[in-house]
């Protein structure tokens, strides 16, 4: 069974609650432009997680560098 596009489901829902065909098309078009698709959302989350990982690794590198520097000065 194929799945219906979420925008088409919204258009059908708008029609069921009484919107005219033109209004249903406009509403679904606006929502399609505003909200991210699932793929766009997943790409954004992956990019945010990669940035977070990079910041964490940089933080660890700085802390280890400071620790090595302190140990080098003490010895």
C-alpha positions as CSV (number, residue, x, y, z in Angstrom):
1,X,0.0,0.0,0.0
2,X,1.5,3.3,-1.0
3,X,1.5,6.2,1.5
4,X,0.0,9.5,0.6
5,X,2.1,12.6,0.6
6,X,1.4,14.6,3.9
7,X,0.6,17.7,1.9
8,X,-2.0,15.9,-0.1
9,X,-3.5,14.6,3.2
10,X,-3.6,18.1,4.5
11,X,-5.3,19.3,1.3
12,X,-7.9,16.6,1.7
13,X,-8.4,17.5,5.4
14,X,-8.9,21.1,4.6
15,X,-11.5,20.1,2.0
16,X,-13.3,17.9,4.6
17,X,-13.6,20.8,7.1
18,X,-15.2,23.0,4.4
19,X,-12.4,24.9,2.6
20,X,-12.9,25.6,-1.0
21,X,-10.5,23.9,-3.4
22,X,-8.5,27.0,-4.0
23,X,-8.3,27.8,-0.3
24,X,-7.2,24.2,0.4
25,X,-4.5,24.5,-2.3
26,X,-3.2,27.8,-0.8
27,X,-3.2,26.5,2.7
28,X,-1.3,23.3,1.8
29,X,1.2,25.3,-0.3
30,X,1.9,27.7,2.5
31,X,2.4,24.8,5.0
32,X,4.7,23.0,2.5
33,X,6.9,26.1,2.2
34,X,7.0,26.8,5.9
35,X,7.7,23.3,7.4
36,X,10.7,21.1,6.7
37,X,10.3,17.7,5.0
38,X,11.4,14.7,7.0
39,X,14.6,14.5,4.9
40,X,15.4,18.2,5.5
41,X,14.7,17.7,9.3
42,X,17.0,14.7,9.5
43,X,19.8,16.5,7.6
44,X,19.5,19.5,10.0
45,X,19.6,17.2,13.0
46,X,22.7,15.4,11.6
47,X,24.4,18.7,11.0
48,X,23.7,19.9,14.5
49,X,25.0,16.6,16.0
50,X,28.2,16.9,13.9
51,X,28.7,20.5,15.1
52,X,28.1,19.4,18.7
53,X,30.6,16.5,18.3
54,X,33.2,18.8,16.8
55,X,32.8,21.3,19.7
56,X,33.1,18.5,22.2
57,X,36.3,17.1,20.6
58,X,37.8,20.6,20.5
59,X,37.0,21.1,24.2
60,X,38.6,17.8,25.1
61,X,41.6,18.7,23.0
62,X,42.0,22.0,24.8
63,X,41.6,20.5,28.2
64,X,44.2,17.7,27.4
65,X,46.5,20.4,26.0
66,X,46.3,22.4,29.2
67,X,46.9,19.3,31.3
68,X,50.0,18.3,29.3
69,X,51.3,21.9,29.5
70,X,50.8,21.9,33.3
71,X,52.5,18.5,33.7
72,X,55.4,19.7,31.5
73,X,55.9,22.8,33.6
74,X,55.7,20.8,36.9
75,X,58.3,18.2,35.8
